[in-house]
Amino acid sequence: MFTSQGPTFRELTVQALSSVERGYDLLAPKFDRTPFRTPDRFLEAVAGALGALGPFDAGLDVCCGTGAGVRVLRPLCRERVTGTDFSTGMLAAAGAAFGDGGTPAVDWVRADARALPFSREFDLAVSFGAFGHFLPAERPALFAGVHRALRPGGLFAFPVGAPQPVRSPLYWALLGFDSVMRVRNALWRPRFVMYYRTFPLGSVREDLAGAGFTVRLQPLEEFGRRADGSPNWRLVVARKE
């Protein structure tokens, strides 16, 4: 992250003291050279799982950032793909990366994911790495907007990792990060909402069902299983009936 290609420590500090929107506007030119971009192996695993559920006509990447999810959608969709994000900087970086060519066509829409401006336009929606930016109380509006954007029978899919055991160093690292963010947001404005432990699968399933989705879970076997036999990663597949 602190290489000549990635953001400097100072740039990350400025981002962390900004709002979410302004922070990502600043980070956008170097975002794909940070660990925050969804790794290709996750994109490929999700694309493989969704390939068996298609074909799809139109796809939506919710909180698209620089377009990682659009790369998943393009081979799966026959007519069009839309990426939406509220950061103009991220959308500009995505548009520059994809250019004007390719099939199907890609369009970029600036919008708040809690108030998506679509109605029955898409057969498939995906999202990668963005849910930590939404507080639990905001999930119903987020999921309701995706539900409204989908056609009947449409799918909303995203990967979710298993919770880390208490003995794992990663458990304590994520807990520490979230604790620091809570202190930062209590003391500093504007807030920067980014938490790693506010998206538990049980509550997420309840909120999806409340928005009108039927939910099933598909193991992503590429990432192995835990000692108790449960998968390390699952694909949440929520269908609009």
Phi and psi in degrees as a GROMACS rama.xvg file:
@    title "Ramachandran Plot"
@    xaxis  label "Phi"
@    yaxis  label "Psi"
@TYPE xy
-96.796  49.1943  PHE-2
-102.644  177.003  THR-3
-66.0583  -23.3883  SER-4
-88.8897  -29.7901  GLN-5
-90.729  175.855  GLY-6
-67.5117  148.767  PRO-7
-80.5141  167.667  THR-8
-59.8784  -39.6325  PHE-9
-63.2847  -43.5986  ARG-10
-62.374  -40.1534  GLU-11
-66.6714  -35.7418  LEU-12
-65.6186  -44.0273  THR-13
-61.4419  -42.4049  VAL-14
-60.9817  -45.1927  GLN-15
-64.7755  -22.6141  ALA-16
-96.916  5.6088  LEU-17
-101.441  176.931  SER-18
-71.4664  167.199  SER-19
-59.3189  -47.2609  VAL-20
-62.6786  -50.4808  GLU-21
-65.3469  -37.5099  ARG-22
-59.8411  -43.1897  GLY-23
-76.9048  -28.2979  TYR-24
-58.97  -41.7961  ASP-25
-70.2712  -38.7496  LEU-26
-80.163  -19.7692  LEU-27
-49.6506  -46.7602  ALA-28
-60.9587  -24.6433  PRO-29
-115.739  7.55199  LYS-30
-59.0598  -42.0163  PHE-31
-69.4138  -7.33155  ASP-32
-108.62  27.0342  ARG-33
-121.418  163.451  THR-34
-69.9144  -6.57878  PRO-35
-75.6906  -21.9853  PHE-36
-67.8597  139.065  ARG-37
-62.2332  125.845  THR-38
-61.228  149.31  PRO-39
-59.2022  -32.9818  ASP-40
-66.1742  -29.7821  ARG-41
-71.4881  -42.7669  PHE-42
-60.7314  -43.1469  LEU-43
-67.1789  -39.1815  GLU-44
-64.4757  -43.4807  ALA-45
-67.0305  -41.3592  VAL-46
-60.5564  -41.4775  ALA-47
-63.8799  -41.0576  GLY-48
-67.4685  -39.6645  ALA-49
-74.6413  -25.6925  LEU-50
-58.3569  -32.5595  GLY-51
-77.5202  -9.9726  ALA-52
-102.507  -6.72254  LEU-53
-87.8484  -162.316  GLY-54
-79.3739  165.631  PRO-55
-125.054  152.296  PHE-56
-91.8966  -52.7545  ASP-57
-127.356  137.404  ALA-58
-125.536  149.381  GLY-59
-126.477  127.95  LEU-60
-102.351  108.752  ASP-61
-84.8069  127.727  VAL-62
58.6113  60.8102  CYS-63
-71.695  -20.7116  CYS-64
57.5249  -129.677  GLY-65
-88.7914  9.33295  THR-66
101.338  20.8964  GLY-67
-60.8767  -43.4381  ALA-68
-68.727  -29.4951  GLY-69
-61.6471  -34.7048  VAL-70
-64.5939  -30.9175  ARG-71
-71.2751  -42.4747  VAL-72
-72.8566  -34.2441  LEU-73
-57.8635  -46.6114  ARG-74
-70.3184  -16.6492  PRO-75
-92.9057  -18.639  LEU-76
-112.039  139.818  CYS-77
-92.7331  -26.664  ARG-78
-111.303  -53.7416  GLU-79
-158.482  159.401  ARG-80
-134.759  137.113  VAL-81
-123.286  132.385  THR-82
-108.349  133.466  GLY-83
-128.95  138.831  THR-84
-157.787  157.743  ASP-85
-97.7359  0.876935  PHE-86
-95.8288  115.479  SER-87
-64.6854  -32.5744  THR-88
-64.611  -43.0728  GLY-89
-66.568  -40.13  MET-90
-64.4447  -38.7893  LEU-91
-64.2039  -41.9181  ALA-92
-65.1529  -39.6591  ALA-93
-64.2806  -45.763  ALA-94
-61.7446  -38.6798  GLY-95
-67.5934  -36.0765  ALA-96
-69.8062  -35.4421  ALA-97
-91.5015  -24.8984  PHE-98
67.7105  -158.765  GLY-99
-104.718  -8.31923  ASP-100
-95.4183  -175.47  GLY-101
98.3162  159.739  GLY-102
-133.953  136.044  THR-103
-71.877  170.499  PRO-104
-65.0085  148.52  ALA-105
-118.35  133.165  VAL-106
-124.887  155.789  ASP-107
-121.508  130.383  TRP-108
-126.813  124.434  VAL-109
-81.8039  122.516  ARG-110
-162.435  152.165  ALA-111
-80.3365  127.716  ASP-112
-63.3702  -18.7323  ALA-113
-81.4341  -3.49591  ARG-114
-149.364  61.414  ALA-115
-66.1079  136.937  LEU-116
-93.0227  42.1433  PRO-117
-126.665  152.27  PHE-118
-144.812  113.169  SER-119
52.3893  48.6531  ARG-120
-111.317  -14.7663  GLU-121
-129.13  152.069  PHE-122
-99.0054  -20.471  ASP-123
-146.767  132.702  LEU-124
-126.099  141.039  ALA-125
-132.209  163.325  VAL-126
-154.988  141.379  SER-127
-132.474  121.957  PHE-128
68.6622  18.8564  GLY-129
-110.907  -12.624  ALA-130
-70.5342  -18.7015  PHE-131
-66.736  -13.2293  GLY-132
-86.2831  2.10542  HIS-133
-119.656  127.767  PHE-134
-69.8304  154.091  LEU-135
-51.9027  -37.4959  PRO-136
-67.9383  -16.1573  ALA-137
-91.5912  -12.7942  GLU-138
-60.6724  -42.1758  ARG-139
-56.4286  -42.2945  PRO-140
-66.7901  -39.4631  ALA-141
-60.5282  -50.9369  LEU-142
-68.7952  -35.6868  PHE-143
-63.5999  -38.0109  ALA-144
-67.0417  -39.4024  GLY-145
-66.4096  -41.9078  VAL-146
-58.5549  -43.7399  HIS-147
-65.59  -33.5627  ARG-148
-72.7286  -22.2054  ALA-149
-87.3909  149.147  LEU-150
-76.176  159.701  ARG-151
-54.8198  133.001  PRO-152
87.917  -5.14532  GLY-153
-70.1322  158.998  GLY-154
-115.539  143.172  LEU-155
-119.63  117.921  PHE-156
-130.012  141.219  ALA-157
-161.647  148.87  PHE-158
-83.2283  145.866  PRO-159
-135.511  131.145  VAL-160
-87.1224  152.521  GLY-161
-66.9409  148.729  ALA-162
-63.3204  145.269  PRO-163
-77.4264  139.323  GLN-164
-67.2114  153.152  PRO-165
-59.2314  -30.0036  VAL-166
-77.4476  -7.08369  ARG-167
-79.1518  135.13  SER-168
-58.3144  -32.0553  PRO-169
-65.9705  -34.9146  LEU-170
-55.4607  -48.3572  TYR-171
-72.1379  -31.8769  TRP-172
-65.8442  -44.1447  ALA-173
-68.8565  -39.3672  LEU-174
-62.3069  -42.3233  LEU-175
-63.4584  -42.8445  GLY-176
-60.8719  -48.6212  PHE-177
-61.6018  -37.9602  ASP-178
-64.547  -43.1399  SER-179
-62.2635  -41.3137  VAL-180
-65.0695  -37.5073  MET-181
-65.2325  -40.7548  ARG-182
-65.4833  -45.6068  VAL-183
-56.8332  -45.2868  ARG-184
-73.6004  -21.9235  ASN-185
-76.8339  -25.4805  ALA-186
-106.709  -16.6231  LEU-187
-132.453  141.744  TRP-188
-126.11  142.34  ARG-189
-75.0877  158.477  PRO-190
-71.2759  151.701  ARG-191
-121.479  101.549  PHE-192
-84.7527  112.103  VAL-193
-159.157  106.852  MET-194
-130.837  145.731  TYR-195
-97.6329  -11.9847  TYR-196
-121.895  29.3868  ARG-197
-115.34  20.5191  THR-198
-131.933  55.9261  PHE-199
-70.1936  140.464  PRO-200
-59.5065  -40.6964  LEU-201
-59.868  -47.7872  GLY-202
-67.4575  -36.0169  SER-203
-63.578  -42.7106  VAL-204
-62.1062  -40.5403  ARG-205
-62.6232  -42.3511  GLU-206
-68.8541  -36.8034  ASP-207
-64.3333  -44.1363  LEU-208
-62.3572  -38.88  ALA-209
-63.8206  -28.1182  GLY-210
-82.0736  -7.85149  ALA-211
107.859  10.9456  GLY-212
-92.5228  149.992  PHE-213
-100.067  127.051  THR-214
-113.275  135.434  VAL-215
-134.846  159.371  ARG-216
-116.32  135.157  LEU-217
-121.385  118.341  GLN-218
-61.1142  140.528  PRO-219
-99.581  91.7595  LEU-220
-66.6883  -17.7935  GLU-221
-59.1279  -21.7363  GLU-222
-104.511  10.3668  PHE-223
75.015  -172.227  GLY-224
-131.729  158.795  ARG-225
-81.6218  174.822  ARG-226
-60.2759  -29.4965  ALA-227
-84.8412  3.68797  ASP-228
91.9374  -8.52294  GLY-229
-78.8593  149.805  SER-230
-70.8445  146.571  PRO-231
-68.0958  -33.9873  ASN-232
-136.533  142.51  TRP-233
-124.832  153.756  ARG-234
-100.867  119.183  LEU-235
-80.3497  123.565  VAL-236
-119.452  105.928  VAL-237
-107.094  122.959  ALA-238
-107.208  134.603  ARG-239
-84.2076  108.839  LYS-240
